[in-house]
Amino acid sequence: MAKKTRLDKFLCDSLNITRKEAVKKGKVTINGEVVKKPECKLDADDDQVEFEHQPVIFEQFHYLMLHKPQGVVSATKDNHDKTVIDLIHEDFKDKLFPVGRLDKDTEGLLLLTDDGMLAHELLSPKKHVDKVYFAKVAGRFTEEEIKRFREGLDIGNGEKAKEAFLEILKAGEDQSEVLITITEGKFHQVKRMAKAVGSEVLYLKRLSMGPLKLDEELEIGTYRRLSAEELHKLKEHTDVRK
């Protein structure tokens, strides 16, 4: 027997809309019949659903943009700390996992999904997906640091970071503000790169991952679904076709 799904949930998952928007008077039909009750059940595989006279295709996976706060770990479970999954209030939250990791004390963009293929492509070293961070670092950064980041830094433990791009936004005697673009994700990489040039990271926030940019209106600790355009750009960037 096919598993039945609530109409409002089906529309939310498929169209990236809220439950309040999901069922409007005269806007939704199932197999040609107008449906006004959000709790109505349907078979996502067999029933034909239309919203505002357009067919709705079921989305198998979920994609959330989270503005990760400090003090939360990028994991699905943790015995000691709150995880990024604990911030999600969706009935599919147990299916989700973070695409890559942000350190506990790092803020910013984190993609949560249950789409393993897209996650793999975004994290693959072969794809060279840019990740941009805003950082406050100790000391004055100059053209010398820009040069060393571009050449690739020895970050310890026998590891060398690939070419990275450093943009200095503000340079003071005690502290500088910079943008750092990397194409890999080694453990504590940005912090180790700063240490390699005799500095330390005082504050770190991820702004983007490939074409996906942190929504400036998304408050710290909150999330939203990716728009259709954002998801298309991500898949196009990684050559994922679904």
BELHURA-V685901 format. One record per residue. N is the residue number from 0. RES is the residue in one letter. PHI is phi in whole degrees, 0 to 359 (* if undefined). D_FIRST is the distance of its C-alpha to the first C-alpha in Angstrom with 2 decimals. Layout:
{{N	RES	PHI	D_FIRST} {N	RES	PHI	D_FIRST}}
This chain:
{{0	M	*	0.00} {1	A	291	3.80} {2	K	283	6.46} {3	K	272	8.99} {4	T	235	12.62} {5	R	297	15.88} {6	L	300	17.93} {7	D	296	21.06} {8	K	295	19.60} {9	F	301	18.14} {10	L	291	21.62} {11	C	299	23.49} {12	D	293	21.86} {13	S	273	22.22} {14	L	246	25.67} {15	N	57	27.46} {16	I	238	28.34} {17	T	279	28.58} {18	R	294	26.33} {19	K	294	29.33} {20	E	277	29.47} {21	A	296	25.78} {22	V	239	25.71} {23	K	254	29.03} {24	K	304	30.00} {25	G	75	29.31} {26	K	263	28.33} {27	V	242	24.53} {28	T	231	22.57} {29	I	239	18.91} {30	N	54	18.89} {31	G	89	22.59} {32	E	256	22.63} {33	V	294	24.51} {34	V	236	22.71} {35	K	244	24.99} {36	K	262	22.88} {37	P	295	21.95} {38	E	276	19.39} {39	C	303	17.34} {40	K	262	13.65} {41	L	216	12.30} {42	D	263	9.89} {43	A	298	12.45} {44	D	275	11.67} {45	D	251	11.80} {46	D	285	13.85} {47	Q	261	17.58} {48	V	249	19.43} {49	E	234	23.22} {50	F	235	25.65} {51	E	52	29.25} {52	H	69	28.59} {53	Q	242	27.36} {54	P	296	23.89} {55	V	252	22.12} {56	I	258	20.65} {57	F	295	18.42} {58	E	268	20.53} {59	Q	289	18.92} {60	F	245	21.93} {61	H	237	24.24} {62	Y	221	28.04} {63	L	239	30.46} {64	M	263	34.25} {65	L	249	35.84} {66	H	268	39.55} {67	K	293	39.98} {68	P	269	42.70} {69	Q	291	45.13} {70	G	86	44.42} {71	V	239	40.73} {72	V	267	39.55} {73	S	274	37.32} {74	A	209	34.78} {75	T	275	31.34} {76	K	215	32.87} {77	D	204	36.47} {78	N	281	38.15} {79	H	238	41.13} {80	D	243	40.51} {81	K	293	38.18} {82	T	254	35.89} {83	V	297	34.87} {84	I	293	31.27} {85	D	296	32.74} {86	L	274	33.91} {87	I	267	30.46} {88	H	237	28.79} {89	E	233	25.32} {90	D	287	21.99} {91	F	258	21.46} {92	K	302	24.93} {93	D	290	23.92} {94	K	273	22.70} {95	L	278	26.10} {96	F	212	29.26} {97	P	284	32.73} {98	V	273	33.91} {99	G	80	37.16} {100	R	226	39.20} {101	L	246	41.83} {102	D	303	44.31} {103	K	305	44.15} {104	D	265	47.20} {105	T	257	46.13} {106	E	259	44.73} {107	G	116	43.03} {108	L	293	40.22} {109	L	219	37.19} {110	L	269	33.96} {111	L	244	30.75} {112	T	204	27.58} {113	D	240	24.56} {114	D	265	25.50} {115	G	296	27.11} {116	M	293	28.52} {117	L	296	30.35} {118	A	300	31.68} {119	H	300	32.97} {120	E	292	34.75} {121	L	293	36.32} {122	L	265	37.67} {123	S	294	38.78} {124	P	301	42.60} {125	K	290	42.64} {126	K	276	41.43} {127	H	53	44.32} {128	V	286	42.43} {129	D	292	45.09} {130	K	233	44.83} {131	V	250	47.44} {132	Y	238	48.78} {133	F	261	51.32} {134	A	223	53.57} {135	K	255	56.63} {136	V	235	58.72} {137	A	287	61.97} {138	G	86	65.17} {139	R	266	66.15} {140	F	267	64.13} {141	T	226	66.13} {142	E	300	66.09} {143	E	296	66.46} {144	E	294	63.01} {145	I	302	61.55} {146	K	296	63.17} {147	R	292	61.99} {148	F	297	58.36} {149	R	292	58.53} {150	E	283	60.01} {151	G	98	57.35} {152	L	252	58.02} {153	D	283	58.31} {154	I	252	56.03} {155	G	90	56.77} {156	N	56	55.17} {157	G	74	55.99} {158	E	251	53.75} {159	K	236	54.84} {160	A	285	53.05} {161	K	289	52.68} {162	E	311	54.53} {163	A	228	53.72} {164	F	245	55.00} {165	L	246	56.86} {166	E	240	57.89} {167	I	270	60.33} {168	L	269	59.84} {169	K	205	62.48} {170	A	238	64.92} {171	G	243	66.88} {172	E	294	69.09} {173	D	261	66.72} {174	Q	206	63.34} {175	S	235	61.74} {176	E	245	58.61} {177	V	221	56.87} {178	L	250	53.85} {179	I	236	52.61} {180	T	247	50.35} {181	I	235	48.89} {182	T	240	46.53} {183	E	222	45.43} {184	G	217	44.23} {185	K	291	46.35} {186	F	303	46.42} {187	H	52	48.46} {188	Q	301	49.66} {189	V	298	51.25} {190	K	296	52.99} {191	R	290	54.30} {192	M	293	55.54} {193	A	298	57.44} {194	K	297	58.93} {195	A	295	60.03} {196	V	253	62.28} {197	G	80	63.70} {198	S	237	61.58} {199	E	210	58.62} {200	V	277	55.64} {201	L	262	56.15} {202	Y	202	53.08} {203	L	217	50.17} {204	K	216	47.50} {205	R	276	45.14} {206	L	260	45.25} {207	S	203	43.14} {208	M	218	41.03} {209	G	60	41.36} {210	P	279	40.95} {211	L	275	39.14} {212	K	248	41.71} {213	L	299	41.57} {214	D	292	41.30} {215	E	295	44.68} {216	E	271	43.32} {217	L	276	40.74} {218	E	290	42.33} {219	I	302	42.53} {220	G	90	39.50} {221	T	248	37.23} {222	Y	212	34.62} {223	R	208	32.87} {224	R	288	30.30} {225	L	292	31.84} {226	S	286	32.62} {227	A	300	31.35} {228	E	293	34.93} {229	E	298	35.20} {230	L	294	32.03} {231	H	299	33.22} {232	K	295	36.59} {233	L	297	35.20} {234	K	293	33.14} {235	E	294	36.11} {236	H	295	38.44} {237	T	257	36.52} {238	D	64	35.51} {239	V	275	31.80} {240	R	241	29.93} {241	K	221	26.33}}
